[in-house]
Amino acid sequence: MAQDETIVIVPEEEIYEKIEKAVLAIPEVSRFTADGFQDLMKGIGQALGFRGHIGLLIRRSRKKGIKVDLSLALHKGCRVHETARYVQMVVKNLLVSVTDENIYAIDVTVTDIID
């Protein structure tokens, strides 16, 4: 892998906290979950000294820009597709307000539906 293609986990706590607060303010979102990618990435992040953020991972590639992975539980009865798209929009708008880097992906994984 060339030096320009390296991917690093973004350690900026302030950005993580802003995203967590904004996403949890969406009424359809119940909580972040630790399913899926989180088990592997949490271990890697902690090994590198980053605080674990359940259900949220931000990575930076020098060539592509920023990628965000979210793992969420939603409330029963919400429109999953529309809620996921809204979460993507909220996260993108927040990132655009704090960085000028390209945002190349915001992946939302719904792992649970809560009654």
C-alpha positions as CSV (number, residue, x, y, z in Angstrom):
1,M,0.0,0.0,0.0
2,A,1.4,3.4,-1.0
3,Q,2.0,6.1,1.6
4,D,-0.9,8.2,0.0
5,E,-3.3,5.3,0.5
6,T,-2.9,4.9,4.3
7,I,-6.1,5.0,6.3
8,V,-6.0,6.2,9.9
9,I,-8.6,6.4,12.6
10,V,-9.5,10.0,13.4
11,P,-8.8,10.7,17.1
12,E,-10.4,14.1,17.5
13,E,-12.7,13.6,20.5
14,E,-14.6,16.8,19.8
15,I,-15.8,15.6,16.4
16,Y,-16.9,12.2,17.8
17,E,-18.8,13.9,20.6
18,K,-20.6,16.3,18.2
19,I,-21.6,13.5,15.9
20,E,-22.9,11.4,18.8
21,K,-24.9,14.3,20.2
22,A,-26.4,15.2,16.8
23,V,-27.3,11.6,15.9
24,L,-28.9,10.8,19.3
25,A,-31.0,14.0,18.9
26,I,-32.8,12.4,16.0
27,P,-36.1,11.0,17.5
28,E,-36.0,7.8,15.5
29,V,-32.5,6.8,16.8
30,S,-32.5,4.8,20.0
31,R,-28.8,4.3,20.6
32,F,-25.4,3.5,19.0
33,T,-24.6,-0.3,19.0
34,A,-21.4,-2.2,19.2
35,D,-22.3,-4.8,16.5
36,G,-20.6,-5.5,13.3
37,F,-17.4,-3.6,12.5
38,Q,-17.2,-2.2,16.0
39,D,-15.7,-5.2,17.7
40,L,-12.6,-5.2,15.5
41,M,-12.2,-1.5,15.2
42,K,-12.7,-0.8,18.9
43,G,-9.8,-3.1,19.7
44,I,-7.6,-1.5,17.2
45,G,-8.5,2.0,18.4
46,Q,-7.9,1.2,22.0
47,A,-4.5,-0.4,21.2
48,L,-3.6,2.9,19.6
49,G,-4.8,4.9,22.6
50,F,-8.1,6.2,21.3
51,R,-11.2,6.3,23.5
52,G,-13.7,3.7,22.4
53,H,-16.8,5.2,20.8
54,I,-19.5,2.5,20.5
55,G,-21.1,2.5,17.1
56,L,-19.1,5.3,15.6
57,L,-15.8,5.2,13.7
58,I,-14.2,8.0,11.6
59,R,-11.4,7.1,9.3
60,R,-9.2,9.3,7.1
61,S,-7.5,8.4,3.9
62,R,-5.1,10.8,2.4
63,K,-6.3,10.2,-1.1
64,K,-10.1,9.8,-0.6
65,G,-10.8,11.9,2.5
66,I,-13.1,11.0,5.5
67,K,-15.3,7.9,5.9
68,V,-17.7,7.5,8.8
69,D,-19.2,4.2,10.0
70,L,-22.2,4.3,12.3
71,S,-24.0,1.3,13.9
72,L,-27.4,2.2,15.3
73,A,-30.5,0.9,16.9
74,L,-33.7,2.6,15.7
75,H,-37.2,2.9,17.2
76,K,-39.8,0.5,15.9
77,G,-42.2,2.1,13.4
78,C,-39.7,4.5,11.9
79,R,-38.9,4.4,8.2
80,V,-35.5,2.8,8.2
81,H,-34.3,4.0,4.8
82,E,-35.4,7.6,5.4
83,T,-34.0,7.7,8.9
84,A,-30.6,6.3,7.7
85,R,-30.5,8.9,4.9
86,Y,-31.3,11.7,7.4
87,V,-28.5,10.4,9.7
88,Q,-26.1,10.6,6.8
89,M,-27.2,14.2,6.0
90,V,-26.9,15.3,9.6
91,V,-23.4,13.8,9.9
92,K,-22.3,15.2,6.6
93,N,-23.5,18.7,7.4
94,L,-21.7,18.5,10.8
95,L,-18.4,17.4,9.2
96,V,-18.6,20.0,6.5
97,S,-18.9,22.7,9.2
98,V,-15.7,21.5,10.9
99,T,-13.4,20.4,8.1
100,D,-12.7,21.1,4.5
101,E,-11.7,17.5,3.7
102,N,-13.7,15.4,1.2
103,I,-16.3,13.2,2.9
104,Y,-16.4,10.1,0.6
105,A,-18.7,7.8,2.6
106,I,-21.1,7.8,5.6
107,D,-22.2,4.2,6.1
108,V,-25.1,3.6,8.5
109,T,-25.7,0.1,9.7
110,V,-29.0,-0.6,11.5
111,T,-28.4,-3.5,13.9
112,D,-31.5,-3.4,16.0
113,I,-35.1,-2.2,16.1
114,I,-36.3,-1.2,19.6
115,D,-39.9,-1.4,20.7
